[in-house]
Each structure stands twice: as C-alpha cells, then as structure tokens.
C-alpha cells in the first residue's frame, strides 16, 4: 500500500451524508485521470428503487478488482470489498453543522429545480422530511460514519487515511493529485 497520495491509484472518498463526496471524487478523478464511479448510479434504479444488495456487491467487486479507480463512497454492505483494495481513503471529516447545511441546501435546490440525479431520479419534497428522508439518514448514520473514519485512521493495517476537516483543506491537498 502506498502512503504517498500522489501515487495512489485506488482512492476511496468517504464521509457523512452531505459532505461533498461526489464532488471531491470528480475533482480528484479530473486531476488524476483515474476513472470515477459515483456509487449512487450503481445502487439506485429509476423511481428510487434500490438495486439488490447482491447485485451491488457484484458491481462494486468488479470495480474494486481493477487497478485504477476513485469511488465516492462505500456502503457498509460492501466495505469489505473496497477498503482492502484502496490505496488511500480521503475522509471528509467535516463538523455536523457544515455537512448538514450543505445537505439541506442541496436537497432544497434539487427539490425546486427537479434536476435529474442518479439514473433519472429527482429529489422530492419528501426527501426532506419523509420516512426515507436523506436528512434523516444524515442523522442516523453520522456517528457511525465518523467512528468508522477514526477506526481506519487508528488501524495499524489498511490504507492510509487523509483527514479533510475543512473544504479549504481539500483545496490545499488537491495539487498532490496529479495525472497517473
């Protein structure tokens, strides 16, 4: 495993809901020339129907087996496929207030403009307050995801973890990522 971010060819972006994982993944992929996978595209079908977990595992295993990739997250159901292959984890470890305000703004704007996201889906107003609300998911998963990041950072084995605590930290480390 490499500890040099400029040499990593398998990069996992990980953070809480609303932290900007997809945007960070696209920016890093653009700088490095590594192929990027936006995981929601593989895990949600039109109508917000979830892809079956065994199919998700198959699709992610295919990607993780390759030598070059950037993933914008890893679901708990298949972390075991991605983390051992990652050469670097970029942990967007922002405070709750920051990721929550980002999530609320994004969700509101998408509900208003009906911009299509992941396989033609759109954000509904129910996405803000309903039973399967992405905002509820933020609260439900926040502590677990932060604990996971800390455990990875403290682990003796496994990929190195680059902590990003503020958006400007991400900006300052982007020059480390060069064409591969």
N, C-alpha and C positions, 0 to 999 in steps of 0.2 A: 504494500500500500504506500502511496506517496503522501508525504506531508507538505509538499510544495503545491499550493493552489494553482500555480501556473502550469503544472504538469498533469493535473487531474483530468481524466477523460471520461469519467463516470461520476456525475455530480448530482446529488440529491438536494433539492431545496426543501426545507421543512420549516413549518411554523404554524401558528394558530390560524384559525379561520379569519380571513380579513387582513392578514399580514402582508399580502402582496407577493405571494409565492410565484404565481404565474407570470407576473410582470418581471420579477427578478430572473426567473428561468429563461424567459425570452431574451432579456438583455444579455445574460451570460452566454446563451447559445449564439446570439448575433456576434458577440465579440470573439468567441472561440471557434465558431464553425461547427460546433457539436450539434447533433440533431436533438431537438427538444420534443418532449412529449408532455402535453397538457393532460393530466390524468383524468380530469372530468370528461374529456372527449371519449375516453375508453370505458367509463363507468356509468354514464347516463345515456340512455336512448331518448329519442323524441318523446315528449309528454312527461318528462322527468321519471321515466321508468328505469329503475336501476338494472344494470347488467348483472346477471347471475354471478355470484362470488366465484364459482369455479371457472367461469369464462374470464372474469377479471384476472384471476391468478394466472391463467394461461397466457393472456395478452401481456401482462406485466413480466412474466417469466421470459417471454420472447424478447422483450426489450432489455431486461436486466442481463440476459445472456450475451448481449452484444458488447463490443469493446468500447463504444463511444455513445454517450447519452447524457442528457440533462432531463431530470424528472422534476416536475413542480410540486410534488408531494408524494407521500407513501401512506396508503391506508393501512390501518392496523392489521387487517385481514391478510395482507401480503408483505408486510415489512420484512419478513424473513427471507423474501426473495431479493429484495433491493439492497438492504443495508450491508450484507456481506460482500456484495459486488461493488458498492460505492467506494470511490477513492477519496471523496470529500463530501461532507454534509455541511451545507450552508444553513445555519439555524437563524431564522428571522425571529429573534427573541425580544420582540417589542413589548412594551407595557400594555396591559389590557386596554386602557383608555385609548391608546393610539390605534390599535388594531380594530377595536370596536367602532370608533368614529369612522375609520376608513371603510369598514364593512357596511355600516349604516348608510353612509354617503353613496357608496357604490350600489347598494341594493335599492335605495330610493331612486337614483338616477336610472337604473335599469328598469324599474317598475314603471317609471314615467315614459321613457323613450322606447321601451319594448325592443331594445337591441337584442338580436339573437345571440345566444351563447350556447356552448356545448350541444352540438347536434341539433341546432334549430330551436332549442328551448328558449323561453323568455322568462324574465323574472316577474312574478305576480306579487300583488299586494299581500297575498297570503304568505309569501316568502319572508315578510317582515314579522308577522305575528301568529301564523298558523301553527298547527301541530308539528309540521316538519320544517319549521322556520330555520333559515340559515343563521339567524340571530340567536335563536335558542341553542342551535348546535354550537355556536361560538362559546356560550356559557357552559354547556355540558362538557365540551372537550378541552377547554382552555387549560385547566390544571394538569390533565393527563398529558397533553402535548408538551407543556413546559417541563414536566417531570421527565418525560422521555428524552428531551433535549439534554437536560442536566445529566441523566444517566449515561447517555452516549459520550458526553464530554468527560465524565469521570472514569469511563471504562478504560482499562489497560489495553485491551484489544479492540479492533474495529477501526473504522475510518476516522480521520481527524475531523473535528468539528470547528468550523469557523463561526463564532458568535457575531451576530449583527444585532446590535442593541438599538440603533437609530438609523433612519434612512440615510443620513449622511455617512454613516459607517459603510453602508453598502456602496455608496458613491465613491468613497475613498478606496475601496478594495477592488472596484471594477477594473482598474488598469492592470491588476495582476492577471486578469483573464485575457489571454492572447490567442491568436489563431493556433490551432493544434494541427 
